[in-house]
Amino acid sequence: MAGVEQANVVDVVGQDASGRYLVIMVESRTWGADNAQASQLKEKINAYVGFIMDGSLARSYPETAGQPVDIQLNCVEAPSGQFAAIVEHTAAWLLRFGIGFRVHVMAGP
């Protein structure tokens, strides 16, 4: 799995129990583990938004066309500080386009 540090790779596309499609990015590092992490997260978010809005998602996964889509950030701990601010800003901004943004804290080993 590529992870947040590789912005040009879509980590996972799936569907939740309610039927919403998910474009999932994975951050396996703790928040603040890398000085470039905040900019990497922003770049990955922008790449995912582009993937959804330019029609690439629907072309790659035709069943998603016209369906509700969320971007999901899977991470090992809840975002805090500047990372929480990025998540909050992104979620509010994406609502204007009908795209959800959610965080899923993955259970430890």
C-alpha positions in Angstrom: 0.0 0.0 0.0 1.4 3.3 -1.1 0.3 5.6 1.8 0.0 9.3 2.2 3.6 9.9 1.1 2.8 8.8 -2.4 0.3 11.3 -3.6 -0.2 9.9 -7.1 -1.3 6.5 -6.0 -4.9 5.7 -4.9 -4.5 3.3 -2.0 -7.9 1.6 -1.9 -11.3 2.0 -3.5 -14.1 0.2 -1.6 -17.7 0.4 -0.4 -19.1 0.7 3.1 -22.0 -1.2 4.6 -24.4 1.7 3.7 -23.4 1.5 0.0 -21.3 4.7 -0.1 -18.2 4.3 -2.2 -14.9 5.1 -0.4 -11.6 6.3 -1.8 -9.3 5.4 1.0 -5.8 6.8 1.8 -3.7 5.2 4.4 -1.3 6.8 6.9 0.6 4.2 8.8 3.0 6.7 10.5 2.1 8.6 13.7 1.2 12.2 13.2 4.3 14.4 13.1 6.7 11.5 12.3 7.9 13.3 9.2 8.5 17.0 8.6 6.9 16.7 5.2 3.8 14.8 6.4 1.4 17.8 6.5 2.2 18.8 2.9 2.1 15.1 1.9 -1.4 14.8 3.4 -2.6 18.0 1.6 -1.1 16.7 -1.7 -2.7 13.3 -1.4 -6.1 14.9 -0.6 -5.8 17.1 -3.6 -4.9 14.1 -5.8 -7.9 12.2 -4.5 -10.3 15.1 -5.1 -9.0 15.4 -8.6 -9.4 11.6 -9.2 -13.0 11.9 -8.1 -14.0 15.2 -9.8 -12.2 14.7 -13.1 -14.1 11.4 -13.7 -11.1 9.1 -13.3 -12.9 7.2 -10.4 -16.0 6.6 -12.6 -13.8 5.6 -15.6 -11.8 3.1 -13.4 -14.8 1.9 -11.4 -17.9 2.4 -13.5 -20.2 1.3 -10.7 -19.3 4.5 -8.8 -20.7 6.8 -11.5 -23.3 9.0 -10.0 -23.0 7.4 -6.6 -22.1 9.0 -3.3 -18.4 9.0 -2.5 -16.4 9.7 0.6 -12.6 10.1 0.9 -11.5 8.1 4.0 -8.3 8.6 5.8 -7.2 5.5 7.6 -4.6 6.2 10.3 -3.0 4.7 13.3 -4.1 7.6 15.7 -6.6 10.4 15.5 -5.2 13.5 13.8 -4.2 16.3 16.2 -2.8 19.8 15.9 -2.2 20.9 12.3 -3.4 17.5 11.0 -6.7 17.9 12.7 -7.0 21.3 11.2 -6.3 20.0 7.7 -9.0 17.3 8.2 -11.6 19.7 9.5 -10.9 22.2 6.7 -11.0 19.5 4.0 -14.3 18.0 5.3 -16.0 21.4 5.3 -14.6 22.3 1.8 -15.6 18.9 0.2 -19.2 19.3 1.4 -19.7 21.9 -1.3 -19.0 19.3 -3.9 -21.1 16.5 -2.3 -18.0 14.5 -1.3 -17.7 13.3 2.3 -14.4 13.1 4.2 -14.0 10.8 7.2 -11.3 9.5 9.4 -11.0 5.9 10.5 -8.5 5.1 13.3 -7.2 1.6 12.6 -6.9 -0.8 15.5 -3.4 -1.5 16.6 -1.6 -4.9 16.0 
